[in-house]
Amino acid sequence: MTNRPDRSGSCILAGLALAAMIACLMPSASAHEANKRAADAGALATTDSASRPTPQSTRRLVARAEKGPYYVDFRARTAASWGHAFVWYGKTSEKAVEVAGLTPAGDTLAYVLGHITFVPSETGASYGDLDPEYLTASYRVYLNEADAKRVFAYIKKLQANSPVWNAETANCTGFIGDIAEFMGLEVPNRWQRPENFVNRLKEMNGGRQMVRLSAE
C-alpha cells in the first residue's frame, strides 16, 4: 500500500494562516471605512451649515428691526350699537399706549342726538378701548422715529380740531380714516361698521406692516 502524504495538516495550517490574514486586514478596512464615513459626515455638516436657513429667533429679530420702533394700530371693538373704531399708538418697547378716537361726549342721549345733529365729542380713550375681549379687528403698521413724530403730532392736532361728533359726517371711522390717509394708506368707504372698515383698510393695503411717509 502506497503511503500518501497527509494533506490535512497542510490544509489546516493554510486555513489558519488565511484566517489570521483576514483578521489583520479587517480592522484596517473597518478603520478606512470609518474614516471615509467621518469625512463624508464632515462634508455634509459643512454643506448643511452653509445652506441651513437663519434660525427663527434671528429672523424674528431682523423682522422686528425692519418694522420700526413705533406703531399705529387701527382697531375696532364691540359696542352697544354698531361698534367703535379708534387707534392705539406708541413705541414698541413700551407697554403704555395712547388712544385716540371720536365718540359723543356724555351718555346714551348724546349718542341718539348725534344721529340728528352735531353733539360735543371726546377724542381720548373710551370704555372698552383697552380691553382685548372687546376687540373685533386690528391692523397695526410700524413707523421709524422721524415718521412717528409727524404722525403722532397729526393725531394730537386731529384730536384738538374735532370738537363735535355726528353719526353721518363726523364719526369714528372717519376719524381714523383721516389718520390712515395722512400716513399714505389707501382708505375704504368710511360709512360702514368699524370692524368692516378696519378689515377693509388692511385688505386694501395688502397687510403691509411698514409705512414710510413721503418727504415734506
PLY file of the C-alpha trace (Angstrom):
ply
format ascii 1.0
element vertex 216
property float x
property float y
property float z
element edge 215
property int vertex1
property int vertex2
end_header
0.00 0.00 0.00
1.48 3.32 -1.09
1.90 5.95 1.62
0.14 9.22 0.60
1.30 12.48 2.09
-1.02 13.74 4.77
-2.50 16.90 3.23
-4.96 17.55 6.05
-2.32 19.16 8.22
-1.22 21.44 5.39
-4.80 22.46 4.71
-5.35 23.24 8.36
-2.19 25.33 8.52
-3.15 27.18 5.32
-6.62 27.86 6.70
-5.20 29.23 9.92
-2.83 31.47 8.02
-5.68 32.80 5.82
-7.85 33.46 8.85
-5.02 35.33 10.53
-4.51 37.42 7.39
-8.22 38.27 7.17
-8.25 39.13 10.86
-5.35 41.52 10.32
-6.93 43.13 7.28
-10.45 43.57 8.73
-9.58 46.25 11.31
-7.70 48.14 8.63
-10.68 48.00 6.25
-13.09 48.93 9.01
-10.91 51.87 10.04
-10.71 53.02 6.42
-14.50 52.81 6.11
-14.97 54.66 9.41
-12.59 57.40 8.29
-14.44 57.68 4.99
-17.79 57.96 6.77
-16.41 60.59 9.14
-15.11 62.62 6.21
-18.45 62.32 4.42
-20.28 63.36 7.58
-17.99 66.37 8.00
-18.58 67.47 4.42
-22.33 67.04 4.86
-22.29 69.07 8.09
-20.36 71.87 6.37
-22.78 71.93 3.45
-25.77 71.77 5.79
-24.46 74.65 7.88
-23.95 76.77 4.79
-27.39 76.06 3.36
-29.35 75.98 6.61
-31.73 78.98 6.89
-31.28 81.61 9.57
-32.70 80.41 12.91
-36.25 81.58 13.55
-35.23 83.66 16.56
-32.73 85.59 14.42
-35.31 86.05 11.67
-37.69 87.41 14.29
-35.13 89.97 15.44
-34.42 91.07 11.88
-38.11 91.37 11.08
-38.69 93.35 14.24
-35.88 95.74 13.34
-37.37 96.23 9.86
-40.79 97.03 11.30
-39.57 100.10 13.11
-39.71 101.10 16.77
-43.07 102.94 16.62
-46.56 101.89 15.56
-50.14 102.93 14.90
-52.75 100.23 15.48
-56.12 100.75 13.79
-58.67 98.92 15.93
-62.38 98.16 16.22
-64.36 96.88 19.17
-67.87 95.91 20.09
-70.29 98.47 21.49
-73.99 98.73 22.32
-74.71 99.77 18.74
-72.50 99.49 15.66
-69.20 99.33 17.47
-66.35 101.78 17.69
-63.15 102.45 15.71
-60.06 104.01 17.25
-56.27 103.86 17.23
-53.58 102.78 19.62
-50.20 104.37 19.04
-46.85 104.43 20.76
-43.44 102.77 20.97
-43.00 99.02 20.58
-40.61 98.80 23.54
-43.12 100.34 25.94
-46.26 98.74 27.39
-48.11 102.04 27.74
-50.23 103.05 24.74
-52.00 106.21 23.74
-55.57 106.01 22.49
-57.36 108.33 20.10
-60.89 108.06 18.74
-64.00 110.14 18.17
-67.05 109.50 20.34
-70.01 111.57 21.56
-69.40 113.09 24.98
-71.92 112.01 27.55
-74.43 109.21 27.85
-76.91 107.47 25.53
-78.85 110.68 24.90
-75.82 112.32 23.29
-75.39 109.29 21.04
-79.04 109.40 19.97
-78.96 113.15 19.32
-75.75 112.68 17.33
-77.77 110.89 14.67
-79.77 114.08 14.14
-77.30 116.89 14.78
-73.77 117.60 15.98
-73.00 116.90 19.63
-69.87 117.58 21.72
-67.20 114.94 21.30
-64.44 113.18 23.20
-61.27 112.12 21.43
-59.39 110.04 24.00
-59.88 106.52 25.31
-63.47 105.40 25.79
-64.91 102.48 27.69
-63.62 99.18 26.28
-60.77 100.60 24.18
-58.13 98.96 26.38
-59.93 95.64 26.88
-58.82 92.88 24.46
-62.02 90.90 24.97
-63.98 93.59 23.11
-61.61 93.73 20.14
-63.10 92.71 16.78
-60.44 93.87 14.29
-56.88 95.19 14.31
-54.41 96.43 11.71
-51.01 97.52 13.03
-48.42 99.37 10.97
-44.90 100.39 12.02
-43.00 103.64 11.63
-39.47 104.89 12.05
-38.87 107.62 14.61
-39.00 110.59 12.24
-42.27 109.47 10.65
-43.77 108.57 14.03
-43.19 112.12 15.29
-45.11 113.51 12.32
-47.97 111.03 12.62
-48.32 111.37 16.39
-48.34 115.17 16.06
-51.07 114.88 13.43
-53.16 112.67 15.73
-52.87 115.25 18.51
-53.84 118.00 16.11
-56.81 115.98 14.84
-57.99 115.43 18.40
-57.78 119.15 19.12
-59.70 120.02 15.94
-62.55 117.50 16.35
-64.91 119.17 18.85
-68.12 117.53 17.63
-69.46 114.09 16.74
-72.15 113.16 14.24
-73.13 109.69 13.15
-73.10 110.59 9.46
-70.42 113.20 8.88
-68.02 113.23 11.84
-67.82 109.68 13.14
-65.19 107.28 14.45
-64.35 105.61 11.13
-63.90 108.99 9.51
-61.57 109.98 12.34
-59.20 107.01 11.99
-59.58 107.22 8.21
-58.05 110.71 8.34
-55.08 109.26 10.23
-54.66 106.44 7.71
-54.85 108.89 4.81
-52.20 111.13 6.39
-49.95 108.08 6.62
-50.36 107.43 2.90
-52.58 104.36 3.21
-55.46 103.51 0.91
-58.69 104.27 2.79
-62.03 102.48 2.28
-65.53 103.95 2.38
-65.94 105.42 5.84
-69.65 104.79 6.23
-69.55 101.17 7.33
-69.25 99.20 10.52
-65.96 99.81 12.36
-64.96 96.13 12.19
-65.54 96.05 8.43
-63.70 99.35 7.99
-60.53 98.12 9.77
-60.53 94.78 7.96
-61.04 96.51 4.62
-58.27 99.01 5.41
-55.87 96.12 5.98
-57.03 94.34 2.84
-56.72 97.40 0.60
-53.15 97.94 1.75
-52.13 94.32 1.30
-51.50 93.90 5.02
-48.28 95.94 4.72
-46.62 96.41 8.08
-44.10 99.19 7.44
-45.18 102.69 6.43
-42.83 105.40 5.27
-44.15 108.91 4.82
-43.23 110.94 1.78
-40.78 113.79 2.26
-42.33 117.07 3.30
0 1
1 2
2 3
3 4
4 5
5 6
6 7
7 8
8 9
9 10
10 11
11 12
12 13
13 14
14 15
15 16
16 17
17 18
18 19
19 20
20 21
21 22
22 23
23 24
24 25
25 26
26 27
27 28
28 29
29 30
30 31
31 32
32 33
33 34
34 35
35 36
36 37
37 38
38 39
39 40
40 41
41 42
42 43
43 44
44 45
45 46
46 47
47 48
48 49
49 50
50 51
51 52
52 53
53 54
54 55
55 56
56 57
57 58
58 59
59 60
60 61
61 62
62 63
63 64
64 65
65 66
66 67
67 68
68 69
69 70
70 71
71 72
72 73
73 74
74 75
75 76
76 77
77 78
78 79
79 80
80 81
81 82
82 83
83 84
84 85
85 86
86 87
87 88
88 89
89 90
90 91
91 92
92 93
93 94
94 95
95 96
96 97
97 98
98 99
99 100
100 101
101 102
102 103
103 104
104 105
105 106
106 107
107 108
108 109
109 110
110 111
111 112
112 113
113 114
114 115
115 116
116 117
117 118
118 119
119 120
120 121
121 122
122 123
123 124
124 125
125 126
126 127
127 128
128 129
129 130
130 131
131 132
132 133
133 134
134 135
135 136
136 137
137 138
138 139
139 140
140 141
141 142
142 143
143 144
144 145
145 146
146 147
147 148
148 149
149 150
150 151
151 152
152 153
153 154
154 155
155 156
156 157
157 158
158 159
159 160
160 161
161 162
162 163
163 164
164 165
165 166
166 167
167 168
168 169
169 170
170 171
171 172
172 173
173 174
174 175
175 176
176 177
177 178
178 179
179 180
180 181
181 182
182 183
183 184
184 185
185 186
186 187
187 188
188 189
189 190
190 191
191 192
192 193
193 194
194 195
195 196
196 197
197 198
198 199
199 200
200 201
201 202
202 203
203 204
204 205
205 206
206 207
207 208
208 209
209 210
210 211
211 212
212 213
213 214
214 215
